[in-house]
């Protein structure tokens, strides 16, 4: 079943058309990640889903409601974590969550949410005394306090150290395991790769690709790259013949082999090295990363 449906969405600011005919669907219980460079239209799209902006054309449904109507029945079922929030500096973490909990009909227990986002040691700390990472965790806690069915996360781990980021990822996965839906915007490709069931890439107001991260824009079928440094004493001429299935380039003692048959070619190379008692320093076999595909899809904007 769909949690969110978007059809023919359009939004313009004066003569600038920020969103142009965007269409996608978000299934219940999945993490849907919207990617795109600054100015691509993703923030406008998400703000329309949240009910903060009205579309000029198209149809949008969130949990069966039109978000532009601002109905309480929908507001009670969504949570929003913005890039930055203005919070009362004199309130403690616990006081702020207890206050926000009163705004919802079926809130989560504030103490439970504090534990969930890793702020147990700071529950009695005033907001103004929190570190940047702790404030970001508090933003996440405020998004969760209403026990939402759909959670909108805008750059949720900005300012987190690596440990805190992984902890936040675990929290998001746990929410989806409960059947909740997450719409995520992020500039961290490793975050999209780790969390998203599906990603959609926006460029110049349009969706240019969408699908699972591992398959986006044919990523799973793209040629693989095998890299290694030449073994000590070996030259490029000593490498085995790999045939038409592989393109070989050597630069600064580093070998790059591009092939659509990585298993067979890697076997040929490692077999050659083993027969001669050689090592292949820095050996890696990889298809294009999500970041590679993203940059390829958005290069016109970057230019």
Secondary structure as GFF3:
##gff-version 3
##sequence-region A 1 303
A	DSSP	beta_strand	2	13	.	.	.	ID=ss1
A	DSSP	beta_strand	16	27	.	.	.	ID=ss2
A	DSSP	beta_strand	31	35	.	.	.	ID=ss3
A	DSSP	alpha_helix	42	50	.	.	.	ID=ss4
A	DSSP	beta_strand	57	62	.	.	.	ID=ss5
A	DSSP	three_ten_helix	67	69	.	.	.	ID=ss6
A	DSSP	alpha_helix	72	75	.	.	.	ID=ss7
A	DSSP	beta_strand	78	81	.	.	.	ID=ss8
A	DSSP	alpha_helix	93	101	.	.	.	ID=ss9
A	DSSP	alpha_helix	110	116	.	.	.	ID=ss10
A	DSSP	three_ten_helix	120	122	.	.	.	ID=ss11
A	DSSP	three_ten_helix	127	129	.	.	.	ID=ss12
A	DSSP	alpha_helix	132	144	.	.	.	ID=ss13
A	DSSP	beta_strand	150	154	.	.	.	ID=ss14
A	DSSP	alpha_helix	162	177	.	.	.	ID=ss15
A	DSSP	beta_strand	181	185	.	.	.	ID=ss16
A	DSSP	alpha_helix	189	195	.	.	.	ID=ss17
A	DSSP	beta_strand	198	203	.	.	.	ID=ss18
A	DSSP	beta_strand	206	211	.	.	.	ID=ss19
A	DSSP	three_ten_helix	216	221	.	.	.	ID=ss20
A	DSSP	beta_strand	224	229	.	.	.	ID=ss21
A	DSSP	three_ten_helix	236	238	.	.	.	ID=ss22
A	DSSP	three_ten_helix	243	245	.	.	.	ID=ss23
A	DSSP	beta_strand	246	251	.	.	.	ID=ss24
A	DSSP	beta_strand	254	259	.	.	.	ID=ss25
A	DSSP	alpha_helix	262	275	.	.	.	ID=ss26
A	DSSP	beta_strand	284	286	.	.	.	ID=ss27
A	DSSP	alpha_helix	290	302	.	.	.	ID=ss28
###
